[in-house]
C-alpha cells in the first residue's frame, strides 16, 4: 500500500515539475516575442516634407550594417593596425 502511494506521489511530483517547466518555457518565449516585436514595430515619425513614414530604424541599421562573411574587412583592418605599429 505504501509503495503504491509513494509511486502515485512521485508521478504527481514529476507531472507538476514538467508542467512548471513548460509554463516557464512558454512565458519566456512570449517575453522574447513581445520584446522583439516591440523593437521591430517602432517607426520613426513622419517626414515633415513628404508625409511618408520613415523606415523602421532597427531594420535600417540591420540593412546598412557591414557584412563581413569571410573576414575580409576584419582582416584588412587587422593588417592596417599592425602595419601602422611597425612604422612607428
C-alpha positions, 0 to 999 in steps of 0.5 A: 500500500505504501509503495503504491502511494509513494509511486502515485506521489512521485508521478504527481511530483514529476507531472507538476515539475514538467508542467512548471517547466513548460509554463516557464518555457512558454512565458519566456518565449512570449517575453522574447516575442513581445520584446522583439516585436516591440523593437521591430514595430517602432517607426520613426515619425513622419517626414515633415516634407513628404508625409511618408513614414520613415523606415523602421530604424532597427531594420535600417541599421540591420540593412546598412550594417557591414557584412563581413562573411569571410573576414575580409574587412576584419582582416584588412583592418587587422593588417592596417593596425599592425602595419601602422605599429611597425612604422612607428 
